[in-house]
């Protein structure tokens, strides 16, 4: 399943977070989705005019991919 956000155009990261939360809630309530596996989120970073920007580490190198900061999933295949 894919959720498209292209129609929203250039939005703030806070607006994206709000949209994600609403859409995940809709998946739960309207479609009875209970689990996901291997989900990924592609975020094309821009300035307020939609011009592409590079994301950099504090050390100066470019960031192309990050892993989630959420390391305690409540799924059934999590090893304790």
KANORSUL-V778063 format. One record per pair of residues at least 4 apart in sequence whose C-alpha atoms are under 8 Angstrom apart, sorted by sequence separation. I is the first residue (numbers start at 1). GAP is how many residues later the second one is. If there is no record, write none. Layout:
I,GAP + I,GAP
//
This chain:
5,4 + 11,4 + 12,4 + 13,4 + 14,4 + 15,4 + 16,4 + 17,4 + 18,4 + 19,4 + 20,4 + 21,4 + 22,4 + 23,4 + 24,4 + 25,4 + 26,4 + 27,4 + 28,4 + 29,4 + 46,4 + 47,4 + 56,4 + 57,4 + 74,4 + 11,5 + 26,5 + 27,5 + 28,5 + 46,5 + 47,5 + 56,5 + 57,5 + 73,5 + 27,6 + 28,6 + 46,6 + 47,6 + 56,6 + 57,6 + 45,7 + 46,7 + 55,7 + 56,7 + 44,8 + 45,8 + 54,8 + 55,8 + 45,9 + 54,9 + 55,9 + 45,10 + 10,36 + 12,36 + 11,37 + 10,38 + 10,39 + 10,40 + 35,40
//
